[in-house]
Amino acid sequence: MSASRSHNTASGRLDDDADQADNRMLRADAERNKVRILTAARELFARDGIDVPLASIAQQAGVGVATLYRRFPTRNDLISAAFVEESRRCVDVVQRSLDDSDPWHGICVLVSTVCSMQAVDQGFNRVLASHLPGLTDDEQSDYLFALESLDRLVEAAHAERRLRPGITGTDILLIVLANSGVVSRDPRRSLAASRRLVAHLLTAIGAADVALPHPVGETGLDELLRDRLG
């Protein structure tokens, strides 16, 4: 091999190595930007709800709006990615409730867990209260699984006479929708009010002799109501 050819081969290898290094750096930068965007989105969605301007999310993440849109072309894409962990947790608690040997206890755990998650996160609260368009196949599958599982839980609880006659899966969903009304910008008071509300509503749907999932004690409900009505 001539010296010129050897030099060209070595130079080509160096160029390839440099290109691969540049590509790795670009991928690493893109992943860091994605993490920053999702971190900022979760924080602002939780505090201000899912209608927060995307420009505000980009600013908090320290990236340009164009970078945000390259990673997440639509608001729903960003919402889905931001709440993927919460969605998985909901699926997990649904499955645990199905596996519970006491269907009434399973219903109480399911409702209490989801409503507590809802109470401390305004963004998740809005996601639960609305059926977002453009769900992925996995998200649609999780949604249908939750609805079917809820019906199975209710049927099992009725079979053991743990629910009042006439209660349906829709009534369980109504508790979640009603709970959205106590969510405020103060997660501590929202959570306290949510637990009280959920306890009352579970009492209303349970058979006369079933136990509450937790006691109904004093909370910050009075202060929350004064804020809403004042």
C-alpha positions in Angstrom: 0.0 0.0 0.0 1.4 3.4 -0.9 2.0 6.0 1.7 -0.6 8.2 0.1 -3.2 5.5 0.2 -2.3 4.6 3.8 -2.6 8.2 4.7 -6.1 8.5 3.1 -7.3 5.3 4.8 -6.1 6.6 8.2 -7.7 10.0 7.5 -11.0 8.4 6.6 -11.0 6.4 9.8 -10.4 9.5 11.8 -13.2 11.3 10.0 -15.5 8.3 10.7 -14.5 8.3 14.4 -15.2 12.0 14.5 -18.6 11.7 12.9 -19.5 8.9 15.3 -18.4 11.0 18.3 -20.4 14.0 17.0 -23.5 11.7 16.6 -23.1 10.4 20.1 -22.9 14.0 21.4 -25.9 15.0 19.4 -27.9 12.1 20.8 -26.8 12.9 24.3 -27.8 16.5 23.9 -31.1 15.5 22.5 -31.7 13.1 25.4 -30.7 15.8 28.0 -33.1 18.3 26.3 -35.9 15.7 26.4 -35.4 15.1 30.2 -35.3 18.9 30.8 -38.5 19.4 28.9 -40.3 16.6 30.7 -39.1 17.7 34.1 -40.3 21.3 33.4 -43.6 20.0 32.0 -44.4 17.8 35.0 -43.6 20.7 37.4 -45.7 23.3 35.5 -48.6 20.9 34.7 -48.8 19.9 38.3 -48.9 23.5 39.5 -50.8 25.3 36.7 -52.6 22.5 34.8 -52.2 21.1 31.3 -53.1 24.4 29.6 -49.9 26.1 30.6 -48.2 27.8 27.6 -45.6 25.5 25.9 -43.3 28.5 25.6 -43.3 28.7 29.5 -42.3 25.0 29.6 -39.5 25.6 27.0 -38.2 28.6 29.0 -38.1 26.7 32.3 -36.4 23.8 30.5 -33.8 26.1 29.1 -34.5 25.2 25.5 -36.0 26.9 22.5 -39.6 26.4 21.5 -38.5 24.8 18.3 -36.5 22.2 20.2 -39.6 21.4 22.3 -41.7 20.9 19.2 -39.1 18.7 17.6 -39.3 16.4 20.6 -43.0 16.7 21.1 -44.9 17.9 18.0 -48.2 18.3 19.8 -49.4 19.3 23.3 -51.0 15.9 23.7 -47.6 14.2 22.9 -46.0 16.1 25.7 -48.9 15.4 28.1 -48.8 11.7 27.4 -45.0 11.6 27.9 -45.2 13.7 31.1 -47.8 11.5 32.7 -46.6 8.1 31.6 -45.4 7.2 35.1 -48.8 8.2 36.6 -50.6 6.2 34.0 -48.5 3.1 34.8 -49.1 3.6 38.5 -52.9 3.7 37.8 -52.7 0.4 35.8 -50.7 -1.2 38.6 -53.2 -0.2 41.3 -56.1 -1.4 39.2 -54.3 -4.8 38.8 -53.6 -5.0 42.5 -57.2 -4.2 43.3 -58.4 -6.9 40.9 -56.1 -9.4 42.7 -57.4 -8.3 46.2 -59.3 -11.2 47.8 -61.8 -8.5 49.2 -63.3 -6.6 46.3 -64.6 -3.9 48.6 -61.1 -3.3 49.9 -59.9 -3.3 46.3 -62.4 -0.6 45.4 -61.4 1.5 48.4 -57.7 1.2 47.6 -58.2 2.0 44.0 -60.4 5.1 44.5 -58.3 6.4 47.4 -55.0 6.0 45.5 -56.2 7.6 42.3 -58.0 10.4 44.0 -54.9 11.2 46.1 -52.8 11.3 43.0 -55.4 13.6 41.4 -55.5 15.9 44.5 -51.8 16.8 44.5 -51.3 17.3 40.8 -53.5 19.8 38.8 -52.2 18.4 35.5 -53.1 14.8 36.3 -56.4 16.0 37.6 -57.2 17.5 34.2 -56.0 14.4 32.4 -58.3 12.2 34.5 -61.3 14.5 34.0 -61.0 14.6 30.2 -60.5 12.1 27.5 -57.6 13.5 25.5 -57.7 13.0 21.7 -54.8 11.1 20.0 -54.2 8.4 22.6 -51.6 5.9 21.6 -52.6 2.2 21.2 -51.0 1.4 24.6 -52.8 4.3 26.3 -56.2 3.3 24.7 -55.6 -0.3 25.9 -54.8 0.9 29.4 -58.0 3.0 29.4 -60.2 0.1 28.3 -58.4 -2.2 30.8 -59.2 0.2 33.7 -62.9 0.4 32.7 -63.4 -3.3 32.3 -61.5 -4.0 35.5 -63.7 -1.5 37.4 -66.8 -3.3 36.2 -65.4 -6.6 37.3 -64.5 -5.2 40.8 -68.1 -3.9 41.2 -69.6 -7.2 40.1 -67.4 -9.0 42.6 -68.3 -6.6 45.4 -72.0 -7.0 44.6 -71.6 -10.8 44.7 -70.4 -10.5 48.3 -73.0 -7.9 49.2 -70.4 -5.3 49.9 -72.0 -2.5 47.8 -75.4 -0.9 48.0 -77.8 -2.3 45.3 -77.7 -0.4 42.0 -74.1 0.9 42.3 -72.2 0.6 39.0 -68.8 1.2 37.7 -70.0 4.6 36.5 -70.7 5.6 40.1 -67.1 4.9 40.9 -66.0 7.1 38.1 -68.3 9.8 39.4 -66.3 9.8 42.7 -63.2 10.6 40.7 -64.9 13.3 38.8 -66.4 14.8 42.0 -62.9 14.7 43.6 -61.6 17.0 40.9 -63.7 19.8 42.4 -61.5 20.0 45.5 -58.2 20.2 43.7 -56.5 23.6 44.3 -53.0 25.1 44.0 -52.3 24.0 47.6 -51.6 20.2 47.4 -51.7 19.8 51.2 -55.2 21.2 51.6 -56.4 19.5 48.4 -55.2 16.1 49.6 -56.8 16.6 53.0 -60.1 17.6 51.5 -59.9 14.8 48.9 -59.5 12.2 51.7 -62.5 13.5 53.5 -64.7 13.7 50.4 -63.7 10.2 49.2 -64.4 8.7 52.6 -67.9 10.2 52.6 -68.6 9.0 49.0 -67.3 5.5 49.7 -69.6 5.4 52.7 -72.5 6.3 50.5 -71.9 3.4 48.0 -70.8 0.7 50.5 -73.2 -1.7 52.2 -74.3 -0.7 55.7 -71.8 -2.9 57.5 -68.6 -2.2 55.6 -65.7 -0.3 57.1 -64.3 2.9 55.8 -60.8 2.8 54.2 -59.6 5.4 56.7 -61.2 7.7 59.4 -62.9 11.0 58.5 -61.1 13.5 60.6 -60.6 17.2 60.7 -58.8 18.6 57.6 -58.2 21.9 55.8 -61.5 21.6 54.1 -63.0 24.7 55.8 -60.1 26.9 54.6 -60.3 25.5 51.1 -64.0 26.2 50.9 -63.5 29.8 52.2 -60.9 30.3 49.5 -63.3 29.0 46.8 -66.3 31.0 48.0 -64.5 34.1 49.1 
